[in-house]
Amino acid sequence: MSNNTNIDVGYVAQLARLDLDEPTRNRLQHDLEAIIGYIDQLNELDVGGIEPTAHAVPLSNVWREDVAGASFERSTMLQNAPAVIDDELIKVPKVLPGEEM
């Protein structure tokens, strides 16, 4: 395993505001060095003729035509709402203070 990148686990923990004890820092340092070593192994592979892919199999969506159809009347739709304002708007629970209507 080549250690061409020195990761300061203590500094990263400080940025993440984590309080790590010494044994945990040492274990994480070892784990991160092992991960970087594995990445170094992958970098040794010749992938020049391989086209990059995001998925192992092709993906496709099945789309329907966007055709306008009959819609419901506003009054019918508002009957499903738990509460309405002025017979026009759907009333939802307050999210932020000061939003009374």
N, C-alpha and C positions, 0 to 999 in steps of 0.2 A: 504494500500500500504506500503510494507516494503521498507525502503530506505537504503539497505545494500551497495549501491554503490554511493559514492559522486562524481558527475561530476562537475568539475570546468569549467563552460561555458566560463568564461573569458580567461582561459588558452587555451582551445580548439579554441576559436576565435582568440587568438594571434597566435597559430600555423597555422591557416588558413589565417592569415593576414587580418582578418575582424575587422573593427572598429564598435563595437556594443555599442549603448547607454544603459544606465542602465535599462530602461523599457523593451527593447528587450532582454537583458541578463536575466532578471527575468522571462520573458515569456518563453524563450527557456529552462531555468532551470526547470520551472514547466512542460513543455512539455516532456522533457527528463525523469524526475522523473515519469511522468504518463506512459511513454513507458516502463520503467524498472518495474514499478508496474504491468503492463499487462504481461510482460514476467515472473514475479514472479508467477502470477496466472497460467500461462501455465505450469510452472514447478511443480505445485501441481497435475497435471493430471497424472494418472497411464497409461503409454504407453508401459509397459513391453512386452505385447504380440503383439504389432503392428510392422510390418516390415516397415522400412523406405522406402519412395518412393520419387522420384523426380517429378513424374507427376501423375495426377489422373487417367489417362488411359494409357494403354501400347502404346508405340510408335514403329513404324517400318518403315523402308525405303524400297522403291521399287527400286531395282537395276536392271539394264540391264547388260547383258553380255558385257564384254570389248572385243570387236572383232575388229581387224584391218580392216579398209576399204580403199577405194580409197581416195587418198589425192589430193589436188590441186597442180599444179605447182607453184613454187616460183614466177614466173613472174605474174601469175594470181592473187596470193595473194597480191603482191606488188602494183598491179593496184588499190587496194582499199585504200592504204595508202595515206595520204594527201601529204607526201613528202618522198623521199628516198635518201639514201646516197650510192653512187657507185653501184646503181642498186642491192643492196644487203640488206641494213638495213633500217628499218623504222625510219624516223627522227621525234623526238618528241620535244615539246617545252623545252627550257632550264629551269632547276629547280634550280640549284645552279650556282653561278657565276664561271666563269673560265672553263666551260664545252664545249667551242667551239671546233668544230672538223674541 
